[in-house]
């Protein structure tokens, strides 16, 4: 019984730490989104002034992390590549933020 309580306590501490880390990672990712100039072309939840690129409010529901990573790093005909301007930890946090953007499209 005591072992079960100890295991539960460890699990709760780890879960809380993971949630805090995840929240911090998403917050930093939102800052990276703004600082990298993404808001010039994109909006998320009506934040940003861009209309050149798609609204990314639901991107976390529509695209896989691998697809988002590829788009950010390789760019496209209209989107520049951010391969040389993002550090790996910034990219990871940006992807965590974008994955959290799961709003449904308004009818």
Steps between C-alpha positions, in 0.01 A plus 500: 500500500780738590676421172183586307474838677864575425454406136189718477684793658786466252253481212321815615825694537617390154164586342499845655858564386416386147195727482698798627780426254252462216328828591836676515601345169178618333542850643854519364373364167242779483781751558707336225196524269475874563874575502566306179257716308237231449227752589585699187336227292295288744241546772415276793176564689472845343853594613738615232453723204578262223271390225762377250515159668224285645342553840678251726238488777427133428835389358565258788185311406563504124873428460742255655806624681718357222305695236522823699875449553553446129301811407690718747843371403454469124251779437303508175450720195348772718644421845870546575707225657586543867762224492790739558330733746349265762696313764382142562360582846311800359361282222391234752320762710342658191371159396362440852315831474365425152390151607299666779311712244201273450208740448222373276421693187208738553200438279 
